[in-house]
Amino acid sequence: MQTVAVEREPIAIAAGHFHDNATQDLVVANRGSDRVSILLGRGDGTFRLPVSFGVGSSPWAVSIGYFNDDFLQDLAVANFDAGGVSVLLGRGDGTFLTAMNWPVGSGPRSVLVGDFNRDSLQDLATVNEGSHDVSILLGQGGGRFAAALRFPVGGLFPRSGALGDFNGDGIEDLATANWFTDSVSILPGYGDGTFPAALDFSVGFYPVFITVGDFNRDGRQDLVIAYEQSRAVAVHLGRGDGTFAEGMRVPLRGVARSVAVGDFNGDGREDLAVAEALLNQVTILLGKGDGTFQ
């Protein structure tokens, strides 16, 4: 096991290829220092000492994309206190250009990379807890973005977002987990970078994280939600028309903070990895392929 020191209050982490396509690297958003740390992998499971780059105030989330068509991975960072997104263009050697910043709504907690107007340029979406909305920044190429378009969600204090095609029309949609109102908002995309009024449905107490999978292998995208208060995750099976069945709950001992989806035992069925606070552990839930878990 290797432990690598980064900067103050690391809050989010993502894996990418910043200097070598054959070697996995890491980026860490450090909320307390207003910087991101890049840990370049050596290819043997260890990492070099981090190099840090400045972003906006209180970086809370980080995503990886290709924003200037040079086939080098770039970074998008949601800055909670600054109410903006920092974009750092990669040089391909593990370093990045000085951050460019775009304003969004108040208190962005999540940043997502998609193509919302189907022009083959990557766009950004932020989930803004303070202004109870999502911001869409349409990519213009060259690492630049148009001014943010903002669309309200139905609930209060959205904490997390996910992308998927929930109604089967081939256009990317948005889902947000609304912490204060115990709800999920679905925003079906029009395909031009805009979204209609959100469709809401009630879920469990204090949803803090949402992501997408296909847990019953029917080709329709499902939602998995982590709940803070009720110490559980729940899977809501998609009907393929933008609506979802009532959640099937899986109890946990700790407080769920985030969830990763993958096939961890190689059986062709999607599983869950849940990061649990208080107990300081990760719990693996193996999928049965019918939307339930062992």
Legacy VTK file of the C-alpha trace (Angstrom):
# vtk DataFile Version 3.0
C-alpha trace
ASCII
DATASET POLYDATA
POINTS 294 float
0.000 0.000 0.000
1.226 3.484 -0.873
0.012 6.658 0.797
0.616 9.933 -1.042
0.141 13.274 0.697
-1.899 15.856 -1.219
-3.161 19.274 -0.150
-5.826 20.358 2.350
-9.237 18.666 2.458
-9.228 16.337 -0.553
-12.905 15.983 -1.479
-13.067 14.288 -4.905
-10.897 12.026 -7.022
-10.947 10.813 -10.635
-8.758 8.528 -12.728
-7.386 9.485 -16.136
-4.425 9.364 -18.511
-2.557 12.661 -18.267
0.921 11.700 -19.494
0.761 8.197 -20.950
-2.247 6.370 -22.372
-0.946 3.100 -20.981
-0.616 4.346 -17.381
-3.424 5.318 -15.025
-3.085 8.669 -13.251
-5.192 10.412 -10.598
-6.534 13.924 -10.073
-7.641 15.063 -6.617
-9.727 18.156 -5.875
-8.509 19.771 -2.643
-11.280 21.877 -1.157
-9.102 23.520 1.483
-6.324 24.756 -0.807
-8.276 25.749 -3.970
-6.047 23.492 -6.054
-6.106 20.126 -7.795
-3.298 17.620 -7.361
-2.080 15.407 -10.205
-0.580 12.050 -9.234
1.140 10.432 -12.206
1.147 6.651 -12.116
4.307 4.613 -12.532
2.412 1.648 -13.956
3.180 -0.609 -10.993
0.372 0.548 -8.702
2.402 3.403 -7.219
2.351 7.112 -7.980
4.831 9.964 -8.188
4.652 12.880 -5.792
1.757 15.194 -6.695
1.985 18.394 -8.694
-0.790 20.931 -8.022
-2.586 23.521 -10.145
-4.799 26.386 -9.036
-8.556 26.439 -9.662
-11.434 28.441 -8.150
-12.505 28.731 -4.541
-13.475 25.477 -2.790
-13.232 22.876 -5.573
-15.804 20.197 -4.856
-15.919 17.918 -7.901
-13.770 17.080 -10.910
-14.469 15.428 -14.273
-12.280 14.534 -17.235
-12.976 15.371 -20.866
-11.553 16.432 -24.224
-12.364 20.113 -24.641
-9.979 21.383 -27.341
-9.798 18.527 -29.859
-6.117 17.695 -29.306
-6.896 14.201 -27.965
-5.247 15.094 -24.639
-7.306 14.778 -21.494
-8.489 17.988 -19.842
-10.101 18.759 -16.471
-13.333 20.449 -15.432
-13.610 21.416 -11.758
-16.751 22.607 -9.958
-15.848 25.338 -7.443
-18.477 25.504 -4.700
-17.693 28.888 -3.140
-16.753 30.568 -6.419
-19.950 29.535 -8.188
-18.004 28.560 -11.273
-16.219 25.915 -13.288
-12.477 25.845 -13.914
-11.277 24.218 -17.137
-7.639 23.115 -17.278
-6.357 22.029 -20.685
-3.858 19.188 -20.584
-0.440 19.394 -22.217
-0.074 15.615 -22.405
2.919 15.501 -20.063
0.991 15.544 -16.783
0.854 19.340 -16.609
-1.976 21.726 -17.437
-2.435 25.253 -18.711
-3.650 27.969 -16.348
-7.311 27.452 -15.493
-10.013 29.259 -17.444
-13.124 30.016 -15.396
-16.806 30.207 -16.284
-19.589 31.285 -13.893
-22.492 28.936 -13.229
-25.133 28.898 -10.486
-24.595 29.130 -6.740
-22.789 26.317 -4.960
-21.982 23.790 -7.720
-21.532 20.356 -6.164
-21.185 18.211 -9.288
-19.792 18.630 -12.820
-20.695 16.305 -15.710
-19.340 15.976 -19.252
-21.798 15.325 -22.094
-22.926 16.431 -25.554
-26.262 18.141 -25.014
-26.702 19.751 -28.446
-25.320 16.871 -30.510
-22.601 18.866 -32.259
-19.821 16.393 -31.295
-18.245 19.010 -28.980
-18.154 18.166 -25.305
-20.360 20.261 -23.033
-20.503 20.672 -19.246
-23.348 20.480 -16.754
-23.132 21.537 -13.114
-25.561 20.706 -10.325
-25.915 23.860 -8.233
-26.959 23.270 -4.640
-27.320 26.926 -3.677
-29.455 28.077 -6.626
-31.440 24.820 -6.925
-30.725 24.424 -10.633
-28.401 22.986 -13.241
-26.131 24.994 -15.527
-25.325 23.939 -19.092
-22.138 25.236 -20.728
-22.100 24.361 -24.417
-18.652 23.640 -25.802
-17.392 25.875 -28.598
-14.144 24.034 -29.321
-10.670 25.177 -28.414
-11.403 24.617 -24.726
-13.967 27.421 -24.586
-17.620 27.388 -23.592
-20.677 29.564 -24.149
-22.242 31.417 -21.220
-24.141 29.109 -18.904
-27.806 28.296 -19.519
-29.640 27.571 -16.273
-32.603 25.271 -15.708
-34.377 24.790 -12.358
-34.765 21.382 -10.777
-37.926 20.509 -8.940
-36.441 20.024 -5.483
-34.224 21.948 -3.101
-30.469 21.605 -2.563
-29.518 19.217 -5.392
-26.355 17.449 -4.298
-25.471 15.175 -7.211
-26.247 14.599 -10.878
-26.106 11.862 -13.495
-26.463 11.645 -17.273
-28.362 9.063 -19.268
-30.930 8.480 -21.983
-33.900 7.757 -19.763
-36.695 7.956 -22.353
-35.011 6.148 -25.234
-34.938 9.031 -27.717
-31.164 9.011 -28.186
-30.748 12.397 -26.459
-28.892 12.877 -23.182
-31.043 13.599 -20.138
-30.153 14.777 -16.641
-31.075 13.447 -13.206
-30.416 15.210 -9.899
-30.646 14.001 -6.300
-32.338 16.736 -4.251
-31.149 16.443 -0.670
-33.613 18.657 1.207
-36.844 17.618 -0.529
-36.129 13.856 -0.668
-36.672 13.778 -4.414
-35.089 13.097 -7.779
-35.550 15.442 -10.733
-35.463 14.162 -14.315
-34.730 16.755 -17.007
-35.285 15.260 -20.491
-33.012 16.832 -23.064
-34.376 18.490 -26.195
-31.109 17.848 -28.050
-30.295 21.537 -28.524
-28.728 22.121 -25.125
-31.993 23.044 -23.425
-34.290 21.144 -21.077
-38.014 21.349 -20.261
-39.447 21.628 -16.779
-38.125 18.943 -14.452
-40.170 15.850 -13.654
-39.873 14.914 -9.968
-40.494 11.786 -7.953
-40.112 11.136 -4.234
-37.353 8.928 -2.860
-35.876 8.165 0.577
-34.512 10.498 3.214
-31.759 12.885 2.138
-30.420 11.549 -1.179
-26.796 12.594 -1.524
-25.580 10.762 -4.623
-27.057 9.445 -7.865
-25.617 7.435 -10.739
-26.761 5.262 -13.638
-26.562 1.580 -14.585
-28.549 -1.285 -16.109
-29.077 -3.612 -13.191
-31.722 -5.941 -14.661
-30.132 -6.166 -18.129
-33.201 -5.000 -20.042
-31.364 -2.309 -22.021
-33.085 0.482 -20.071
-31.111 2.771 -17.831
-31.748 2.540 -14.101
-30.875 4.838 -11.228
-29.042 4.012 -8.006
-29.322 6.523 -5.169
-27.350 6.773 -1.929
-29.268 8.049 1.094
-27.646 9.826 3.992
-30.317 9.606 6.702
-31.685 6.115 6.107
-28.278 4.448 5.634
-29.202 2.677 2.425
-28.924 2.663 -1.322
-31.892 2.078 -3.596
-32.159 0.985 -7.214
-34.985 2.464 -9.273
-35.514 0.412 -12.425
-36.130 2.464 -15.552
-39.303 1.923 -17.573
-37.712 3.363 -20.714
-40.130 6.310 -20.930
-38.364 8.635 -18.510
-40.088 7.244 -15.428
-38.819 4.806 -12.833
-40.221 2.099 -10.588
-40.255 2.427 -6.822
-36.818 1.889 -5.361
-35.580 -1.468 -4.101
-33.604 -0.652 -0.991
-30.395 -2.249 0.217
-29.607 -1.390 3.870
-26.112 -0.396 4.953
-24.398 -0.107 8.314
-22.636 3.167 7.510
-23.692 6.438 5.897
-23.527 6.204 2.107
-21.712 9.086 0.405
-21.111 7.922 -3.156
-21.529 4.882 -5.398
-19.506 3.412 -8.253
-20.970 0.965 -10.781
-18.925 -1.858 -12.309
-18.672 -5.604 -12.856
-16.390 -6.458 -9.975
-16.620 -10.255 -10.104
-16.615 -10.722 -13.875
-20.033 -12.380 -14.188
-21.428 -9.876 -16.690
-23.760 -8.312 -14.103
-23.386 -4.786 -12.800
-22.362 -4.443 -9.166
-22.126 -1.526 -6.739
-19.284 -0.155 -4.631
-20.542 2.144 -1.876
-18.320 4.570 0.046
-19.612 4.637 3.630
-18.803 7.397 6.089
-18.569 6.860 9.880
-17.387 3.269 9.347
-14.708 4.462 6.890
-15.237 1.555 4.539
-16.302 0.562 1.036
-19.058 -2.031 0.699
-19.341 -4.177 -2.442
-22.857 -5.256 -3.436
-22.844 -7.978 -6.085
-25.695 -7.768 -8.577
-27.911 -10.738 -9.393
-28.834 -9.338 -12.800
-32.501 -8.767 -11.923
-32.115 -5.433 -10.142
-31.421 -7.003 -6.751
-28.150 -7.667 -4.975
-26.555 -10.368 -2.896
LINES 1 295
294 0 1 2 3 4 5 6 7 8 9 10 11 12 13 14 15 16 17 18 19 20 21 22 23 24 25 26 27 28 29 30 31 32 33 34 35 36 37 38 39 40 41 42 43 44 45 46 47 48 49 50 51 52 53 54 55 56 57 58 59 60 61 62 63 64 65 66 67 68 69 70 71 72 73 74 75 76 77 78 79 80 81 82 83 84 85 86 87 88 89 90 91 92 93 94 95 96 97 98 99 100 101 102 103 104 105 106 107 108 109 110 111 112 113 114 115 116 117 118 119 120 121 122 123 124 125 126 127 128 129 130 131 132 133 134 135 136 137 138 139 140 141 142 143 144 145 146 147 148 149 150 151 152 153 154 155 156 157 158 159 160 161 162 163 164 165 166 167 168 169 170 171 172 173 174 175 176 177 178 179 180 181 182 183 184 185 186 187 188 189 190 191 192 193 194 195 196 197 198 199 200 201 202 203 204 205 206 207 208 209 210 211 212 213 214 215 216 217 218 219 220 221 222 223 224 225 226 227 228 229 230 231 232 233 234 235 236 237 238 239 240 241 242 243 244 245 246 247 248 249 250 251 252 253 254 255 256 257 258 259 260 261 262 263 264 265 266 267 268 269 270 271 272 273 274 275 276 277 278 279 280 281 282 283 284 285 286 287 288 289 290 291 292 293
